[in-house]
Amino acid sequence: MLSHLTALRLNYALLEYTPPKVSITIPSALRIRRTPPAWLEIHRADLPDNDVTSNIGPPVTTLERSLRDCIDAGVEHRLLRRVLEDSHLADVMSPEQIAHFRGRIG
């Protein structure tokens, strides 16, 4: 499923630029036998159902999960702060959730 910066850009329209790679998350036990293309960034995690949505197309991580994944992956904090300042975010997340993520990225 789509995740990380890809989810923030495509599903939530919270990035002003297109990430250089498409990020997907696959189950930890899934083994890939071929070398993935250079444009694909693969993450492994066993995601609970409540961290995944598919409202408008392919499965994608929820906004909260996408933000947590980006923080854990070391995405530049400046970029994540801009995401949290986006006016559209107020329609999707509570002020408490936004404050929580702001606290995590400084």
N, CA, C and O atoms as a GROMACS GRO file, in nm:
protein
  424
    1MET      N    1   0.082  -0.117   0.000
    1MET     CA    2   0.000   0.000   0.000
    1MET      C    3   0.087   0.124   0.000
    1MET      O    4   0.202   0.121   0.045
    2LEU      N    5   0.032   0.233  -0.051
    2LEU     CA    6   0.106   0.359  -0.055
    2LEU      C    7   0.127   0.411   0.088
    2LEU      O    8   0.039   0.397   0.173
    3SER      N    9   0.242   0.470   0.112
    3SER     CA   10   0.273   0.514   0.248
    3SER      C   11   0.372   0.631   0.246
    3SER      O   12   0.412   0.679   0.140
    4HIS      N   13   0.409   0.674   0.364
    4HIS     CA   14   0.509   0.777   0.386
    4HIS      C   15   0.477   0.904   0.306
    4HIS      O   16   0.362   0.948   0.303
    5LEU      N   17   0.578   0.963   0.241
    5LEU     CA   18   0.559   1.087   0.167
    5LEU      C   19   0.463   1.070   0.049
    5LEU      O   20   0.391   1.163   0.013
    6THR      N   21   0.462   0.951  -0.009
    6THR     CA   22   0.370   0.926  -0.121
    6THR      C   23   0.226   0.941  -0.076
    6THR      O   24   0.145   1.000  -0.147
    7ALA      N   25   0.193   0.887   0.041
    7ALA     CA   26   0.057   0.899   0.093
    7ALA      C   27   0.024   1.045   0.123
    7ALA      O   28  -0.086   1.090   0.094
    8LEU      N   29   0.118   1.117   0.180
    8LEU     CA   30   0.093   1.258   0.211
    8LEU      C   31   0.068   1.339   0.084
    8LEU      O   32  -0.014   1.431   0.084
    9ARG      N   33   0.138   1.306  -0.022
    9ARG     CA   34   0.124   1.380  -0.149
    9ARG      C   35  -0.001   1.339  -0.226
    9ARG      O   36  -0.081   1.424  -0.263
   10LEU      N   37  -0.017   1.210  -0.249
   10LEU     CA   38  -0.124   1.165  -0.337
   10LEU      C   39  -0.261   1.158  -0.270
   10LEU      O   40  -0.361   1.200  -0.328
   11ASN      N   41  -0.267   1.106  -0.151
   11ASN     CA   42  -0.396   1.084  -0.087
   11ASN      C   43  -0.444   1.205  -0.009
   11ASN      O   44  -0.564   1.232  -0.001
   12TYR      N   45  -0.351   1.280   0.048
   12TYR     CA   46  -0.389   1.390   0.135
   12TYR      C   47  -0.353   1.527   0.078
   12TYR      O   48  -0.389   1.629   0.137
   13ALA      N   49  -0.282   1.532  -0.034
   13ALA     CA   50  -0.244   1.657  -0.101
   13ALA      C   51  -0.179   1.756  -0.004
   13ALA      O   52  -0.212   1.874  -0.003
   14LEU      N   53  -0.086   1.705   0.077
   14LEU     CA   54  -0.023   1.788   0.179
   14LEU      C   55   0.122   1.822   0.148
   14LEU      O   56   0.191   1.882   0.231
   15LEU      N   57   0.169   1.786   0.032
   15LEU     CA   58   0.305   1.823  -0.007
   15LEU      C   59   0.300   1.910  -0.130
   15LEU      O   60   0.215   1.891  -0.217
   16GLU      N   61   0.390   2.007  -0.137
   16GLU     CA   62   0.395   2.096  -0.252
   16GLU      C   63   0.479   2.038  -0.365
   16GLU      O   64   0.482   2.095  -0.475
   17TYR      N   65   0.546   1.929  -0.342
   17TYR     CA   66   0.631   1.870  -0.445
   17TYR      C   67   0.604   1.720  -0.450
   17TYR      O   68   0.547   1.662  -0.358
   18THR      N   69   0.647   1.660  -0.559
   18THR     CA   70   0.632   1.515  -0.573
   18THR      C   71   0.758   1.449  -0.518
   18THR      O   72   0.869   1.482  -0.560
   19PRO      N   73   0.742   1.355  -0.424
   19PRO     CA   74   0.860   1.286  -0.370
   19PRO      C   75   0.938   1.216  -0.481
   19PRO      O   76   0.879   1.174  -0.580
   20PRO      N   77   1.069   1.204  -0.465
   20PRO     CA   78   1.152   1.144  -0.570
   20PRO      C   79   1.126   0.995  -0.590
   20PRO      O   80   1.158   0.940  -0.696
   21LYS      N   81   1.070   0.929  -0.489
   21LYS     CA   82   1.040   0.786  -0.499
   21LYS      C   83   0.898   0.761  -0.453
   21LYS      O   84   0.842   0.837  -0.374
   22VAL      N   85   0.841   0.653  -0.503
   22VAL     CA   86   0.711   0.608  -0.457
   22VAL      C   87   0.735   0.517  -0.337
   22VAL      O   88   0.808   0.418  -0.347
   23SER      N   89   0.674   0.551  -0.223
   23SER     CA   90   0.690   0.471  -0.102
   23SER      C   91   0.571   0.378  -0.085
   23SER      O   92   0.456   0.418  -0.097
   24ILE      N   93   0.603   0.253  -0.059
   24ILE     CA   94   0.500   0.154  -0.028
   24ILE      C   95   0.542   0.081   0.100
   24ILE      O   96   0.660   0.072   0.132
   25THR      N   97   0.443   0.029   0.169
   25THR     CA   98   0.470  -0.055   0.286
   25THR      C   99   0.411  -0.192   0.257
   25THR      O  100   0.295  -0.205   0.218
   26ILE      N  101   0.494  -0.294   0.278
   26ILE     CA  102   0.450  -0.431   0.256
   26ILE      C  103   0.463  -0.507   0.388
   26ILE      O  104   0.539  -0.465   0.476
   27PRO      N  105   0.391  -0.618   0.403
   27PRO     CA  106   0.403  -0.697   0.526
   27PRO      C  107   0.547  -0.746   0.548
   27PRO      O  108   0.620  -0.773   0.453
   28SER      N  109   0.585  -0.755   0.673
   28SER     CA  110   0.722  -0.795   0.710
   28SER      C  111   0.761  -0.930   0.652
   28SER      O  112   0.876  -0.950   0.613
   29ALA      N  113   0.668  -1.021   0.647
   29ALA     CA  114   0.699  -1.156   0.602
   29ALA      C  115   0.706  -1.170   0.450
   29ALA      O  116   0.755  -1.271   0.400
   30LEU      N  117   0.659  -1.072   0.378
   30LEU     CA  118   0.659  -1.080   0.232
   30LEU      C  119   0.801  -1.067   0.179
   30LEU      O  120   0.872  -0.972   0.212
   31ARG      N  121   0.842  -1.161   0.098
   31ARG     CA  122   0.977  -1.160   0.040
   31ARG      C  123   0.970  -1.120  -0.106
   31ARG      O  124   0.884  -1.166  -0.180
   32ILE      N  125   1.060  -1.035  -0.145
   32ILE     CA  126   1.067  -0.989  -0.283
   32ILE      C  127   1.184  -1.060  -0.348
   32ILE      O  128   1.296  -1.059  -0.297
   33ARG      N  129   1.158  -1.121  -0.460
   33ARG     CA  130   1.262  -1.200  -0.528
   33ARG      C  131   1.340  -1.120  -0.631
   33ARG      O  132   1.447  -1.162  -0.674
   34ARG      N  133   1.286  -1.007  -0.671
   34ARG     CA  134   1.353  -0.926  -0.772
   34ARG      C  135   1.402  -0.796  -0.710
   34ARG      O  136   1.352  -0.752  -0.606
   35THR      N  137   1.497  -0.737  -0.773
   35THR     CA  138   1.543  -0.605  -0.730
   35THR      C  139   1.437  -0.504  -0.769
   35THR      O  140   1.399  -0.495  -0.886
   36PRO      N  141   1.389  -0.425  -0.670
   36PRO     CA  142   1.286  -0.327  -0.705
   36PRO      C  143   1.345  -0.215  -0.792
   36PRO      O  144   1.464  -0.188  -0.786
   37PRO      N  145   1.260  -0.152  -0.871
   37PRO     CA  146   1.310  -0.041  -0.954
   37PRO      C  147   1.360   0.074  -0.866
   37PRO      O  148   1.319   0.087  -0.751
   38ALA      N  149   1.446   0.156  -0.921
   38ALA     CA  150   1.508   0.264  -0.845
   38ALA      C  151   1.407   0.367  -0.794
   38ALA      O  152   1.433   0.435  -0.696
   39TRP      N  153   1.294   0.380  -0.860
   39TRP     CA  154   1.193   0.480  -0.821
   39TRP      C  155   1.104   0.432  -0.707
   39TRP      O  156   1.018   0.508  -0.661
   40LEU      N  157   1.122   0.309  -0.661
   40LEU     CA  158   1.036   0.252  -0.558
   40LEU      C  159   1.112   0.238  -0.426
   40LEU      O  160   1.222   0.184  -0.422
   41GLU      N  161   1.051   0.288  -0.319
   41GLU     CA  162   1.108   0.275  -0.185
   41GLU      C  163   1.016   0.182  -0.105
   41GLU      O  164   0.898   0.212  -0.084
   42ILE      N  165   1.071   0.069  -0.062
   42ILE     CA  166   0.990  -0.032   0.006
   42ILE      C  167   1.018  -0.029   0.156
   42ILE      O  168   1.133  -0.032   0.200
   43HIS      N  169   0.910  -0.022   0.232
   43HIS     CA  170   0.916  -0.028   0.378
   43HIS      C  171   0.844  -0.155   0.420
   43HIS      O  172   0.754  -0.202   0.350
   44ARG      N  173   0.883  -0.209   0.533
   44ARG     CA  174   0.820  -0.331   0.583
   44ARG      C  175   0.757  -0.304   0.719
   44ARG      O  176   0.821  -0.250   0.809
   45ALA      N  177   0.631  -0.344   0.731
   45ALA     CA  178   0.561  -0.331   0.858
   45ALA      C  179   0.432  -0.413   0.850
   45ALA      O  180   0.372  -0.427   0.744
   46ASP      N  181   0.392  -0.464   0.963
   46ASP     CA  182   0.264  -0.534   0.973
   46ASP      C  183   0.164  -0.433   1.028
   46ASP      O  184   0.158  -0.409   1.148
   47LEU      N  185   0.087  -0.376   0.938
   47LEU     CA  186  -0.002  -0.266   0.974
   47LEU      C  187  -0.139  -0.318   1.020
   47LEU      O  188  -0.198  -0.403   0.955
   48PRO      N  189  -0.188  -0.266   1.132
   48PRO     CA  190  -0.324  -0.300   1.173
   48PRO      C  191  -0.424  -0.236   1.076
   48PRO      O  192  -0.394  -0.136   1.011
   49ASP      N  193  -0.542  -0.294   1.067
   49ASP     CA  194  -0.644  -0.245   0.974
   49ASP      C  195  -0.676  -0.098   0.994
   49ASP      O  196  -0.707  -0.027   0.898
   50ASN      N  197  -0.671  -0.050   1.119
   50ASN     CA  198  -0.707   0.090   1.144
   50ASN      C  199  -0.598   0.189   1.100
   50ASN      O  200  -0.618   0.310   1.111
   51ASP      N  201  -0.484   0.141   1.049
   51ASP     CA  202  -0.380   0.227   0.995
   51ASP      C  203  -0.386   0.235   0.842
   51ASP      O  204  -0.299   0.295   0.779
   52VAL      N  205  -0.489   0.174   0.784
   52VAL     CA  206  -0.502   0.166   0.638
   52VAL      C  207  -0.641   0.215   0.597
   52VAL      O  208  -0.741   0.187   0.663
   53THR      N  209  -0.644   0.287   0.486
   53THR     CA  210  -0.770   0.331   0.429
   53THR      C  211  -0.764   0.310   0.278
   53THR      O  212  -0.656   0.302   0.220
   54SER      N  213  -0.879   0.302   0.217
   54SER     CA  214  -0.882   0.291   0.071
   54SER      C  215  -1.006   0.362   0.018
   54SER      O  216  -1.079   0.309  -0.065
   55ASN      N  217  -1.028   0.481   0.068
   55ASN     CA  218  -1.146   0.558   0.031
   55ASN      C  219  -1.151   0.596  -0.116
   55ASN      O  220  -1.259   0.599  -0.175
   56ILE      N  221  -1.038   0.627  -0.175
   56ILE     CA  222  -1.040   0.683  -0.310
   56ILE      C  223  -0.949   0.610  -0.408
   56ILE      O  224  -0.903   0.671  -0.504
   57GLY      N  225  -0.921   0.486  -0.387
   57GLY     CA  226  -0.834   0.414  -0.480
   57GLY      C  227  -0.758   0.304  -0.410
   57GLY      O  228  -0.815   0.229  -0.330
   58PRO      N  229  -0.628   0.294  -0.439
   58PRO     CA  230  -0.549   0.186  -0.380
   58PRO      C  231  -0.534   0.206  -0.229
   58PRO      O  232  -0.548   0.318  -0.179
   59PRO      N  233  -0.507   0.098  -0.157
   59PRO     CA  234  -0.487   0.113  -0.012
   59PRO      C  235  -0.373   0.209   0.017
   59PRO      O  236  -0.271   0.210  -0.051
   60VAL      N  237  -0.393   0.289   0.121
   60VAL     CA  238  -0.295   0.390   0.160
   60VAL      C  239  -0.297   0.399   0.312
   60VAL      O  240  -0.400   0.377   0.376
   61THR      N  241  -0.183   0.431   0.370
   61THR     CA  242  -0.181   0.447   0.515
   61THR      C  243  -0.259   0.572   0.554
   61THR      O  244  -0.265   0.669   0.478
   62THR      N  245  -0.317   0.569   0.672
   62THR     CA  246  -0.392   0.684   0.721
   62THR      C  247  -0.299   0.803   0.739
   62THR      O  248  -0.176   0.788   0.741
   63LEU      N  249  -0.357   0.918   0.750
   63LEU     CA  250  -0.277   1.039   0.768
   63LEU      C  251  -0.188   1.029   0.891
   63LEU      O  252  -0.069   1.060   0.886
   64GLU      N  253  -0.246   0.986   1.002
   64GLU     CA  254  -0.168   0.974   1.126
   64GLU      C  255  -0.054   0.875   1.109
   64GLU      O  256   0.059   0.902   1.151
   65ARG      N  257  -0.081   0.760   1.047
   65ARG     CA  258   0.023   0.660   1.026
   65ARG      C  259   0.130   0.713   0.932
   65ARG      O  260   0.249   0.691   0.954
   66SER      N  261   0.089   0.783   0.827
   66SER     CA  262   0.185   0.839   0.732
   66SER      C  263   0.279   0.938   0.802
   66SER      O  264   0.400   0.936   0.777
   67LEU      N  265   0.224   1.022   0.888
   67LEU     CA  266   0.308   1.117   0.962
   67LEU      C  267   0.403   1.045   1.056
   67LEU      O  268   0.521   1.079   1.062
   68ARG      N  269   0.353   0.946   1.129
   68ARG     CA  270   0.441   0.868   1.219
   68ARG      C  271   0.553   0.801   1.140
   68ARG      O  272   0.668   0.804   1.182
   69ASP      N  273   0.518   0.741   1.027
   69ASP     CA  274   0.619   0.674   0.944
   69ASP      C  275   0.724   0.772   0.895
   69ASP      O  276   0.843   0.741   0.896
   70CYS      N  277   0.681   0.890   0.852
   70CYS     CA  278   0.777   0.990   0.805
   70CYS      C  279   0.870   1.036   0.917
   70CYS      O  280   0.990   1.052   0.895
   71ILE      N  281   0.815   1.056   1.035
   71ILE     CA  282   0.898   1.096   1.149
   71ILE      C  283   0.998   0.986   1.180
   71ILE      O  284   1.117   1.013   1.198
   72ASP      N  285   0.951   0.862   1.188
   72ASP     CA  286   1.038   0.749   1.220
   72ASP      C  287   1.144   0.725   1.112
   72ASP      O  288   1.254   0.677   1.141
   73ALA      N  289   1.111   0.758   0.987
   73ALA     CA  290   1.205   0.738   0.876
   73ALA      C  291   1.306   0.852   0.864
   73ALA      O  292   1.397   0.847   0.781
   74GLY      N  293   1.290   0.954   0.947
   74GLY     CA  294   1.386   1.064   0.946
   74GLY      C  295   1.362   1.168   0.837
   74GLY      O  296   1.454   1.237   0.796
   75VAL      N  297   1.237   1.178   0.792
   75VAL     CA  298   1.206   1.282   0.693
   75VAL      C  299   1.238   1.418   0.755
   75VAL      O  300   1.215   1.440   0.874
   76GLU      N  301   1.288   1.506   0.674
   76GLU     CA  302   1.330   1.637   0.720
   76GLU      C  303   1.218   1.707   0.799
   76GLU      O  304   1.106   1.721   0.750
   77HIS      N  305   1.250   1.749   0.920
   77HIS     CA  306   1.151   1.811   1.007
   77HIS      C  307   1.092   1.938   0.950
   77HIS      O  308   0.975   1.969   0.973
   78ARG      N  309   1.171   2.012   0.874
   78ARG     CA  310   1.122   2.134   0.810
   78ARG      C  311   1.004   2.102   0.718
   78ARG      O  312   0.905   2.174   0.716
   79LEU      N  313   1.015   1.994   0.644
   79LEU     CA  314   0.909   1.952   0.554
   79LEU      C  315   0.784   1.910   0.632
   79LEU      O  316   0.673   1.946   0.595
   80LEU      N  317   0.804   1.835   0.739
   80LEU     CA  318   0.689   1.789   0.819
   80LEU      C  319   0.621   1.906   0.890
   80LEU      O  320   0.499   1.906   0.906
   81ARG      N  321   0.698   2.005   0.933
   81ARG     CA  322   0.636   2.124   0.993
   81ARG      C  323   0.546   2.195   0.892
   81ARG      O  324   0.438   2.242   0.927
   82ARG      N  325   0.591   2.203   0.768
   82ARG     CA  326   0.508   2.266   0.663
   82ARG      C  327   0.380   2.186   0.641
   82ARG      O  328   0.274   2.245   0.619
   83VAL      N  329   0.389   2.054   0.646
   83VAL     CA  330   0.269   1.971   0.633
   83VAL      C  331   0.172   2.002   0.746
   83VAL      O  332   0.052   2.017   0.722
   84LEU      N  333   0.223   2.012   0.867
   84LEU     CA  334   0.137   2.037   0.982
   84LEU      C  335   0.077   2.178   0.981
   84LEU      O  336  -0.025   2.202   1.045
   85GLU      N  337   0.138   2.270   0.909
   85GLU     CA  338   0.085   2.406   0.898
   85GLU      C  339  -0.020   2.420   0.788
   85GLU      O  340  -0.085   2.524   0.778
   86ASP      N  341  -0.037   2.317   0.707
   86ASP     CA  342  -0.131   2.323   0.596
   86ASP      C  343  -0.273   2.345   0.647
   86ASP      O  344  -0.318   2.278   0.740
   87SER      N  345  -0.342   2.438   0.587
   87SER     CA  346  -0.477   2.472   0.633
   87SER      C  347  -0.575   2.358   0.612
   87SER      O  348  -0.673   2.347   0.687
   88HIS      N  349  -0.553   2.273   0.513
   88HIS     CA  350  -0.643   2.160   0.490
   88HIS      C  351  -0.638   2.057   0.603
   88HIS      O  352  -0.733   1.982   0.624
   89LEU      N  353  -0.528   2.054   0.674
   89LEU     CA  354  -0.510   1.955   0.779
   89LEU      C  355  -0.614   1.971   0.889
   89LEU      O  356  -0.654   1.872   0.950
   90ALA      N  357  -0.657   2.093   0.914
   90ALA     CA  358  -0.756   2.119   1.019
   90ALA      C  359  -0.888   2.048   0.991
   90ALA      O  360  -0.965   2.021   1.083
   91ASP      N  361  -0.915   2.017   0.864
   91ASP     CA  362  -1.037   1.945   0.829
   91ASP      C  363  -1.026   1.795   0.852
   91ASP      O  364  -1.126   1.724   0.852
   92VAL      N  365  -0.905   1.747   0.873
   92VAL     CA  366  -0.880   1.603   0.881
   92VAL      C  367  -0.837   1.558   1.021
   92VAL      O  368  -0.872   1.448   1.064
   93MET      N  369  -0.762   1.641   1.090
   93MET     CA  370  -0.709   1.606   1.221
   93MET      C  371  -0.755   1.706   1.326
   93MET      O  372  -0.780   1.822   1.295
   94SER      N  373  -0.766   1.659   1.448
   94SER     CA  374  -0.804   1.748   1.558
   94SER      C  375  -0.685   1.836   1.596
   94SER      O  376  -0.571   1.802   1.566
   95PRO      N  377  -0.711   1.949   1.662
   95PRO     CA  378  -0.601   2.034   1.710
   95PRO      C  379  -0.507   1.958   1.804
   95PRO      O  380  -0.387   1.984   1.805
   96GLU      N  381  -0.560   1.865   1.881
   96GLU     CA  382  -0.477   1.786   1.973
   96GLU      C  383  -0.382   1.694   1.896
   96GLU      O  384  -0.266   1.678   1.933
   97GLN      N  385  -0.433   1.634   1.787
   97GLN     CA  386  -0.348   1.548   1.706
   97GLN      C  387  -0.238   1.629   1.639
   97GLN      O  388  -0.122   1.587   1.635
   98ILE      N  389  -0.274   1.744   1.586
   98ILE     CA  390  -0.174   1.830   1.522
   98ILE      C  391  -0.068   1.872   1.623
   98ILE      O  392   0.051   1.869   1.592
   99ALA      N  393  -0.110   1.911   1.744
   99ALA     CA  394  -0.016   1.950   1.849
   99ALA      C  395   0.074   1.833   1.888
   99ALA      O  396   0.194   1.852   1.913
  100HIS      N  397   0.019   1.712   1.892
  100HIS     CA  398   0.099   1.594   1.924
  100HIS      C  399   0.212   1.577   1.823
  100HIS      O  400   0.328   1.556   1.862
  101PHE      N  401   0.180   1.585   1.695
  101PHE     CA  402   0.283   1.567   1.593
  101PHE      C  403   0.382   1.684   1.593
  101PHE      O  404   0.501   1.662   1.571
  102ARG      N  405   0.336   1.804   1.617
  102ARG     CA  406   0.428   1.918   1.629
  102ARG      C  407   0.528   1.893   1.741
  102ARG      O  408   0.646   1.924   1.728
  103GLY      N  409   0.480   1.838   1.851
  103GLY     CA  410   0.568   1.805   1.963
  103GLY      C  411   0.671   1.700   1.928
  103GLY      O  412   0.782   1.704   1.980
  104ARG      N  413   0.636   1.607   1.842
  104ARG     CA  414   0.730   1.501   1.804
  104ARG      C  415   0.839   1.550   1.711
  104ARG      O  416   0.950   1.496   1.711
  105ILE      N  417   0.810   1.653   1.630
  105ILE     CA  418   0.911   1.698   1.535
  105ILE      C  419   0.984   1.825   1.579
  105ILE      O  420   1.083   1.864   1.518
  106GLY      N  421   0.936   1.888   1.683
  106GLY     CA  422   1.004   2.005   1.736
  106GLY      C  423   0.979   2.132   1.664
  106GLY      O  424   1.033   2.236   1.702
   0.00000   0.00000   0.00000
